[in-house]
Amino acid sequence: MKTRALTGIFLILCVASSAGLLPISMADTLTENDFKIEGGWSKTVDFFNYARASAPLLRRPPADWHAWTYVTYINTTGFQLLYCGLENVTFGTAATLTLPIQTFLMHYKTENTKTDIVTASSFLMLMAFNETETTLFQGSPDINDVLYSSINLEVDISGSFEGGTPPTLSSKTKVFPLTNSSDGLNWSWGMQYTNLTAIWFRTWINPDDPHFNSALAAITRYDELTFTYNLTIDKDTHKATLMENHVIGRMRDLWIPASWSYYNSTGHYGLFGQIKYPDNETIYSFLDEQKIEMSIIQYQTTLMIDHTTLSKAGTQNVTDNEVDVSNADITTTADTGETVFTASFGTKKTYRLYNFTLDQNENTYSNYTAVTRTSKIRGFAFNGVIQNCVAFLRYVPYALRHINQPLYNKYSQGETLLLNVTGANYFYIISYPTYSGYRIEHDPTYTYYIAPMEESQSPPLGWGGVIVVAIVIIAILLVISIVIRRRKQQTQP
């Protein structure tokens, strides 16, 4: 009955989607004028409020939905980047979810034809997996493996742990403010989720039958999930390079309702922690014995006006295809033949693993090889867990209306599926085969091929600016006049 109660809570939550519990009075506003500012800014906003003001009437989120989102915007030298990091979301009084959704929109002109282009990418979720003897891709979750997808939540489930201590759902978010170099060509920012509590469900990604089992498989809590970003714009090579560093913190707690077991770094206990089993099995030895591996799920898509694109790794088309790209780049080209975007995995294919059992201060690490591959889209895009995770994303493209109106018109008229996961150029999975629940650090790189840099233009002064300049000029002339007069007085006999 306790497992069924937990499952019922999850199903209630899945009526909607993602982000955090922040008083509305603490949130900034997001308006059309923000996207006209040159340079960059970052702030936390209720993105659903912005969507209600920007989206067509029939597509607006309900009035009592709120999505607190850390938004960063960079607008420099003809390149625009919009980043949305989801903190928490509430759906009226029904539920609050904390989902670590990370989303980008980037607009620029291509290097040769100067065609407007927008790329969109998003981190969707963590997926744990256990490989079987019939696995299709060694070190990567596939349709023959045992898969577990996760969703994070912030709601009281103590009633499901009668007589015992439930997991404390106290996920927190922290933002790293936007910083930049003096020349405006290097930018850094980020976001961190701490004490993240996740519930896990058995999941199947067969494109012919994507689904998940609503029976709760496990509850885990891990130290953090951190994303930091560094954007570098090179005027000479006409490239904008985004380096993403993500950290999956070590798993601290594991509850398995089916076996009434609880694991942490000290041992194996009854589900409520009152009884310690003599096997002395820790969370790390248990995950290692069960051969649990970890991966992240992301997707990428590109939109151009009057042009199509093709994404390939070497000679292989990766769209809706399963291709190992661990040692390769995925290059997206336009039908004009020019390269517009590259995701590089071979240059940063190793990840760091911090063995907590050997070093509880996590000062030392070992390098292991990550496995990256693309996948069939339908197995993820039409899976119930994924659909609930990405419901927030349908509102992000409305910002495109204020970044580039023609591209927005193309999206709103249904000619494209920008930020609709079913229309992605490709899904890709980055996997970490050696895991055991320890801390992971990894940093893949993404490159955008952009038109020659435009020199930033100073905004018009307006009447207020003219008055200020006039006052300054008058003050300078007055000072000069006084100095000359004093010099004349000093030289008179």
Salt bridges, closest charged atoms under 4 A:
GLU32 OE2 - LYS36 NZ 3.97
ASP34 OD2 - LYS43 NZ 2.99
ASP46 OD2 - ARG52 NH2 3.95
ASP46 OD2 - HIS66 ND1 2.63
GLU111 OE2 - HIS238 ND1 3.12
ASP116 OD1 - HIS107 NE2 2.77
ASP116 OD2 - LYS109 NZ 3.20
ASP209 OD2 - HIS211 ND1 3.50
ASP223 OD2 - ARG250 NE 3.30
ASP223 OD1 - ARG252 NH1 2.57
GLU224 OE2 - ARG439 NH1 2.65
GLU244 OE2 - HIS246 ND1 2.90
ASP253 OD2 - ARG221 NH2 3.13
ASP253 OD2 - ARG252 NE 3.94
ASP279 OD2 - HIS268 ND1 2.86
GLU322 OE2 - ARG373 NH1 3.58
ASP335 OD1 - HIS307 ND1 2.71
GLU415 OE1 - LYS410 NZ 3.29
GLU441 OE1 - ARG352 NH1 3.84
GLU441 OE2 - ARG439 NH2 2.82
ASP443 OD2 - LYS348 NZ 3.84
GLU455 OE2 - LYS235 NZ 3.77
